[in-house]
Amino acid sequence: MNQKSALRFFWVLPIIFLAGGVFLFSKQAQTETCPLTVKKPYRLENSKSVYYISSDCKKRPIKNPKVYFSYFNSWDEVKEVSYKQLSLIPDHHLGFLPWGPRKYFKQGSVIKSPDNNKVYVILGNRLHQFLTENSFLGNGYRWEWIEDVSNEVILQYTKDDEIQDPNEKPENVVLKYDNSPEVFIIKKDNNGNEYEEYAKSMDDLEKLDYREDRIIVLPKKVAPTQRFYADPDKDEYGTAGDYIVVDQNATPPSGYMNWISGHDNDNCPNIYNPDQKDADKDGKGDVCDL
């Protein structure tokens, strides 16, 4: 840095600090001069209507008891004020209060703050932001799924990979195709390649804590695919109903095998028995009868 640049920098620096100080002072003054305590609930005398005073000293009506309890523990926290006191607080332009930090969101929930246009999906307790409208709609999501939340809710989560390509889905997305009742969970192998793991029952979704009403539905899959069956005992007999769907040219990840005709129903999935002997014909391999 030459002498002229250095002098310019030291002239500008105090101005930056001064501007920042004015901003912080104005925010603090706004809070201190608010006639009522911010981030608290109030109601008029002889009225059931409850209002939340936001941090910018604006009142927001609480129209749903569930929204109220996403901020507070008890109705006892509501303070009664006069009409004159409450009328000193201007209305917030949104006219409603979004979900607060006490609300629990299941995996698959789609949220945004009313303060900006960033839309996120919650997967693995992390936020994935949709970067474009195409990445949102192209991945099978719907506008009516979006829930408005406070900024405090957004700050509770760690932000993960952004979603830009409608053909690339984050791990733990649950989906189905409109020509099939089968439901799949997106997984990724050690190399970061995604594959679809068949969800055998709704119990698989409950383990993920996934919302059943947020399963995305995609058009019929036209790209060539293949199934890999789970083969934990590595006897080249797959476990019935336990498979993943991947692209045609993919290789099976660890614990899975290529589909082989007649080899998709191991009669003893967790014990090596390539002969599949079943002397008593009970459907369970001899090695599992021991």
N, C-alpha and C positions, 0 to 999 in steps of 0.2 A: 504494500500500500504506500503510495507516494504522499508527500506532505499535504498537498491540496486535498486529496481524498480523505486523509486522516482528519483534517480540520472539518471537512464537510460532515464526516461521520459523527464527530463529537458535538457538532452543532445540532444535528438531527436527533441524536440520542436523548437529550433532555426533553425534546418535544414529544418523543414516543412515550417516555415515562409519564410526562404530564398528561397526555391524552388518556393513557391507561388509568392514571389516578383519577381523572375526571369521571371516566366510565364507572370505575369501582365505587367512587363516592356517590355517583348518581343512583346506582343500584342500591347501595346501602341506605342512602337517604330515602329512596322510594319505599324500602321496607320499613325503615324507622318511622316514616310519616304516615304509614297506612293506618287508618283509624281502628282496624281490627287486626288481630294476629294472623299472619299469613300461614298457609298450610293447615288451617284449622276449620272445622265445620260450625256453621251457625244456622239458626232458624229464627223466624220472627215470633214474637209473642202470640200465643193462641193460633199458631200455624204449624202444619206438619211439613211444609216445604223446607228442605235443607240445602244450604249453599256451602260451597268450598271456596275459600279465599286463596287464590293462586299466589305464587311468589312475586308476581308483578302487580299485586293488589287489585285483582279483578275477581268478581264473584262468578262462580260457575254452578248452575243448578245440578243437584245430584238426583237423577231421575229414576235410579234403580238401586234398591237396597244392596244388591250384590256388588255394585260399583262402590257404594259407601264402605262396605266391609273389605274391599280391596285396598283401602287406605287406613281404616280404623278398626279397633277391637270391639268397641261397644258404642251403643247409642248415648251412653252417659257422657261421651266426649263432645256432644253437640251443646253449644252454648246459646242461650236465648238472648236476643238483642231486640232493640226497638226498631221500628220502621225508619226512624230518623238516622239511627246508626248505620243500618244496612244500606240506606239510600245514598250514603256517602261513598260507597264502593261501586265503581262503574261495572257494567256487565262485560264479561269476556266475550269476544267476538264469535267464538265457536258455539257458545250456548249449551255446552254439555261437558261432562267430565269423563275422560277416558279411563280405562282400567288402571288401577294403581299397583304399587310394588308388592302388595300382599297376595295378589292373585297368582295361582299356580297355573302354568300353561303346559299342556301335554306336548309331546313330540309331534311334529307335523303342523303345529299351530302357525298361522301366518299373521304377523303383526307389523304395525307402523306407528310412528309418532305423528300426531296431527300437525306438529311444527315443521315437518318436512315430508318429502315424497319418497323416502327410502323405505322399501318393503323388505321384510326378512321372513325366512322360514326357520323354525326352531327344530334342529336335528342334533341328537346327541348332546342336548343341553348347550348347543352353540348356535350362534346366529349366522345364517348365510344370506347375504343380500342379493336380490335380483337387480342386475345392472340395467336391464332393458325390459320394455314391455314384451318383446318377443321371447326373452328368456323366461318370463313369468307365464305367459299364456302357452308358449310352445312346450313347456314342461307339464302342462295339464292343470295348472292352478287356476282358480276362479276369483274374480274380483270380490264376490260376496263373502269369501273366506277371510278377508282382511279384517283384523280387529284393531281398533285404536287403543294405544297404550300410552302411559306417561313416559317421559324421558327416563325416569327412575327405573322403569322396567327394562328398557333397552340397556342401561348401564349395568344391570345385574348379570348380563351374559358376556361371554367371550366371543368375539367375532372371528369367523373361520372363512373358508374359501368362498369367494363371490361366485355367483351364477351368471354367466354371460352367454354360454352356448346352450340352446334349448335341447341339444342332444346329449349333453353331459350332465348327469345328475349327482348330487352329493350322496355320500354314504348314508344309509339308514332311511332313504326315501322309500315309501311303500307305494306300489303301483299295481295296476292291472291293465289288461287290454280289453277293448270294448267287444271283442269277439270271443272272450273266454272268462269264466268265473274265477280262474286261478289268480292268486295274489302273490306278489313277489316283493322281496326286500333287497334294495340295492346294497351290495357289498363291494369291497375292494381288496384285491390280493396284495401281497407284499411289494409288488411292482407298481401299484397304483392303478392297475387295470380293473375296471368295474365289471361285475357280473350280477345276475339276478338269482337270489336264493329263494326257492319256493317256500312260502309260508304254509305249513301243513294245517294249521288251525289258528283261530283267533288268539289262542294262548301265546303264539309267537309275537303278536302285536302287543299283547298285554305286558310281555316281558320287556318290550321296547318302550312301554308306556306311550303308545302311539294312538292318536285319535282315529277312530274307525271312520269318522265322517270327513277325513282329510286324505283318503286314499285317492291318488290321482289316477285318472282313466285316460289312457292314450289310444290312438287309432290302432287298428290291426297292424301288428308288426310284420313288415314285408321283407326286412333283411334276413338272409339265411342264418339260422341259429342251430345250436345243438345242445343236448342235455348232458350234464355230467352228474353221475350219481354218487352219493356219499359212500365211501368204502373205507371205513375206519380200520378194519382188520386186514385190508390190502390183499384180499383173496380173489379179487376181480369179480365179486358179486356185490352189486350195489344195494343200498337200503331202499326198500319200496317207499315211494312218496317223499324221499329226501333227496332233492336234486336242485341244481342251479341251471339257469339258461344263459348261454354266452354266445358270442359271435362264432360263426362257422369255423374260422381259422384259429380260434383260441386253443390254448393247451390247458389241461385240467390243473387246478390249484391243488395244493397238498391236501390229502384226505379225500380226493374225488377221483373218479375213473371215467373213461370214455364209455358211452353207452354200448353195450353188447347185447344182441338179441338173446332173450332168455336169462340174462344176468342182472335183472333189475329188481330182484326180490330175494335178497340174502336171508336164508332161514336161521341164521345166527350172526347178526350184523357185527357184533363186537368181538367175536372169536374166530380166528383163522380156520376156515373149513372149505377149501376149494372143491372138495368132493360133494358137498351139500347132502351128505347122507342123512336120511330121516327114516330109520327102521320102523318106528311105530306110526308113521304117517300122520303125525299130529301137527305138521306144519312148522315144527321147531326142530332144528338140526340136532343130530345125536350129541354133538359136543356141548350143546346148551341144555341137554337133558341130564347131564352128569351132576 
